[in-house]
Amino acid sequence: MPSVISAPILAHREVAPRHFVLTLHAPPIAASAQPGQFVQVRGVDWVDPLLPRPFSVMRAHRDKGDIEILYRVVGKGTALMTRWQPGGNAQVFGPLGKPFQLFPYGARVLIGGGVGIPPLLMLAEQCGRRPEAMRAATVVLQGARTADQLLCVEDFQRTGVTLELATDDGSTGHHGLVTDLLKPHISRLQARYGTVEVFTCGPMAMMRAVAETCRDGGVGCQVCLEAPMPCGFGVCMGCVVKVRGAWEIGQGSRRIKGWTMERHYKRVCHDGPVFDANEVVWDE
Amino acid sequence: MSSDQLPVNSDQLLVTPHQQRAGRDAPSLQIHIGPLCLRNPVMTASGTCGYGEELAEFVPLDKLGAIVTKTVTRHPREGNPPPRVCETAAGMLNAIGLQNVGIERFISDKLPFLRDAGATVIANIAGEDVAEFAELARRLDGVGGVAAIELNLSCPNVAGGLDFSTDPQLTEATCAAVKAATRLPVIAKLSPNVTDIVAIARAAVAGGADAVSLINTLVGMAIDVKTRRPKLANVTGGLSGPAIKPVALRMVYQVAQAVSVPVIGIGGIMTAEDALEFLLAGASAVQVGTATFTNPRVSLDVLEGIERWMQENGMGSVQEIVGGLRLAEHVPTLAR
């Protein structure tokens, strides 16, 4: 169950230009946060800006009761946040939303860019702690404009899963889009492990391309969406995304899902932020 | 038997669990909104607490004065396309467009939960015309678990939504039709997007409204200069949050002096102090809205703050605060 706490700020550091990692002492949140879930963060006395900002949980240290979030300075709220110092407090509310669903079989590809990276790092670290077979069957693909905008590269390397990078300017890794790397990996992993599940978080255009590749390749894809969220817990109906109607038969691994022509809105914060990529209506 | 028919000194009968815990000296938070008796004056505003399910994780719903549920309409509504919200200085704009499950699913799927949670439910409704308002009220009349009806006469984000509460005759006709259709207490929620809110409030009372609640959001807009596009897909939206509190307070003050029915104050309440300002201005109760987005527990914090303030100031009952604004002799009154 999510909680609202005034969390002591333990550490705050710039990890890339305009990107910061904030460490907060929030034991009830650290105890239950899962990859893909997020927290609503705001200054304890904020009136202007007023609303909390949603950030994916990047790490949850259950033993110490700490959580880490990574944010990019994009506006008034995040600009104010850069001034926060250890010793102060922040209001934090979470963990919120539905997490990624990790299957104990087959292979998985984690693909993302920008501030979509934090939930994927948490997922990669979870895979890295699993038996060797699971670690070996996990691939992380990260893209950025330039090398200095790649995030948490060493953290990903430490997890022991395969990491490949792509930059628009070719300064590191593949010269081009990260989505260029996806198809070959899917084919390779499919041949070796049978089933592949793709997890993605990042810019909408990238996620849409990933969703299309997965649909064409017949592999499952979970997308972690971002939207401005006034409340974060499902009451304001502000952060909706258009989705298809769904049908389902069977249970567990024998479950079959499909989609109908019907369209309606779902709340990113409460019904997501993780959705089946096929559920999302991408052209709206 | 209504509570005002109870014999005097029937403390034991009227003691709420809240008071029992706090001891005999705890102030009485109970208030009356016309025929409706609430355990305290703090409610959550319509559209900021859904149908209570999500909020119940953070706030025991039976602790609040009432839960005013998200507007329901005759048929389910999909709502407006995104982006539906954007932040503005000390506030936010929204254009949700009354996304809701419709009256039938409200009754079958949403009300049972609220009933089981012990919540006092004020059902907010919106119709496309006077007859539809009456039809919705009639449908709720026989349903258990609804304590009162609030009329959304003033949604700025749907076509024709503002028509009701900008026109005194339509306001009066709607209130009268609803009153004739239900035995439940009726609260008219008023729009601030009018030249003279007192005239509208008087019309609601003339139509038989048992109380008025104000204010709904102020119509506003915001533009992204980089793209030259409106920040909301609906172009305009309703402004809420601390930014609107002074306007809301002024309107509550004016209306409270002009009408004989209880006034419920809404608009930018973040703290107990904000709520007390509304009570002093003449509101009998308040609704906490946008603040719930900043902290889901805030309505409870407001309630506890009011109780603390009453204890510190030796107040025995909320009624002693209502309209307690002190004006110097020479200050001209805004009331008309």
Interface residues (C-beta under 8 A of the other chain):
Chain A: M1 P2 V4 R42 W46 V47 D48 P49 L50 L51 P52 Q91 F93 A227 P228 P230 C231 G232 F233 G234 V235 C236 M237 G238 C239 V240 V241 K242 H264 Y265 H270 E284
Chain B: G47 T48 C49 G50 E54 L55 E57 F58 K70 E78 G79 P81 P82 P83 R84 V85 C86 E87 A89 A90 G91 M92 N94 I96 Q99 G241 P242 M270 T290 T292 F293 T294 N295 P296 R297
